[in-house]
């Protein structure tokens, strides 16, 4: 009877694992890159990070940051406006929302 060979992982067990939240479209692309290169998604991410030219990405980072802040500011204004509604106005708004679900 043959002994099973131990499978060695590319990373030691002591290596910490991290979770990264990305949008579904980016995850699909990451998955495709991993399949093409026959690598794990983590390894693909590491290669992309190692090869990234931060100077070239600065404009994209700035645009993403501005979008994030803009959404946050809009949300804050909307929440402030909703807080000022009277109970009757809130009830009317809830009715409109219920009609949207139908």
C-alpha positions as CSV (number, residue, x, y, z in Angstrom):
1,X,0.0,0.0,0.0
2,X,1.4,3.4,-1.0
3,X,1.6,6.3,1.4
4,X,-0.1,9.4,0.3
5,X,2.3,12.2,-0.5
6,X,1.9,15.3,1.4
7,X,0.8,18.3,-0.6
8,X,2.9,21.3,0.0
9,X,1.2,24.7,-0.3
10,X,3.1,27.6,-1.8
11,X,2.7,29.6,1.4
12,X,3.6,28.4,4.9
13,X,0.7,27.8,7.3
14,X,1.9,30.7,9.4
15,X,1.0,33.1,6.7
16,X,-1.9,35.3,7.6
17,X,-4.9,35.3,5.3
18,X,-6.8,38.5,4.5
19,X,-10.1,39.2,2.9
20,X,-10.5,41.9,0.3
21,X,-13.9,43.2,-0.8
22,X,-14.1,43.9,-4.5
23,X,-17.0,44.4,-6.9
24,X,-18.3,41.4,-8.8
25,X,-16.9,42.6,-12.2
26,X,-13.4,42.9,-10.8
27,X,-13.7,39.5,-9.2
28,X,-14.7,37.9,-12.5
29,X,-11.6,39.4,-14.2
30,X,-9.4,38.4,-11.3
31,X,-10.8,34.8,-11.6
32,X,-10.1,34.8,-15.4
33,X,-6.5,36.0,-14.9
34,X,-6.0,33.3,-12.3
35,X,-7.4,30.5,-14.6
36,X,-5.2,31.7,-17.5
37,X,-2.1,31.7,-15.4
38,X,-3.0,28.6,-13.4
39,X,-2.5,30.6,-10.2
40,X,-4.5,31.4,-7.2
41,X,-6.4,34.7,-7.1
42,X,-4.2,35.8,-4.3
43,X,-1.1,35.2,-6.3
44,X,-2.5,37.1,-9.3
45,X,-3.3,40.0,-6.9
46,X,0.2,40.0,-5.6
47,X,1.7,40.1,-9.1
48,X,-0.6,42.9,-10.1
49,X,0.4,44.9,-7.0
50,X,4.1,44.3,-7.5
51,X,3.9,45.4,-11.1
52,X,1.6,48.4,-10.6
53,X,3.0,51.8,-11.3
54,X,1.5,54.1,-8.7
55,X,2.3,57.2,-10.6
56,X,0.2,56.0,-13.6
57,X,-2.6,55.0,-11.3
58,X,-2.7,58.2,-9.3
59,X,-5.3,59.8,-11.6
60,X,-7.6,56.7,-11.3
61,X,-7.2,56.6,-7.6
62,X,-8.1,60.3,-7.3
63,X,-11.2,59.8,-9.5
64,X,-12.3,56.9,-7.3
65,X,-11.8,58.9,-4.2
66,X,-13.8,61.8,-5.5
67,X,-16.7,59.5,-6.4
68,X,-16.6,58.0,-3.0
69,X,-16.7,61.3,-1.2
70,X,-19.4,62.7,-3.5
71,X,-21.7,59.7,-2.7
72,X,-21.0,60.1,1.0
73,X,-21.9,63.8,0.9
74,X,-25.1,63.2,-1.1
75,X,-26.1,60.5,1.3
76,X,-25.5,62.9,4.3
77,X,-27.6,65.6,2.7
78,X,-30.4,63.1,2.0
79,X,-30.4,61.8,5.5
80,X,-30.5,65.3,6.9
81,X,-33.5,66.1,4.7
82,X,-35.3,62.9,5.8
83,X,-34.8,63.7,9.5
84,X,-36.6,67.0,9.0
85,X,-39.8,65.4,7.6
86,X,-42.9,65.4,9.7
87,X,-44.6,62.1,10.7
88,X,-47.3,62.7,8.0
89,X,-44.6,63.4,5.4
90,X,-42.7,60.2,6.4
91,X,-45.9,58.2,6.1
92,X,-46.6,59.6,2.6
93,X,-43.0,58.8,1.6
94,X,-43.4,55.2,2.9
95,X,-46.6,54.8,0.8
96,X,-44.7,55.9,-2.3
97,X,-42.0,53.5,-1.5
98,X,-44.5,50.6,-1.0
99,X,-46.0,51.5,-4.5
100,X,-42.5,51.3,-6.0
101,X,-42.1,47.7,-4.8
102,X,-45.2,46.5,-6.6
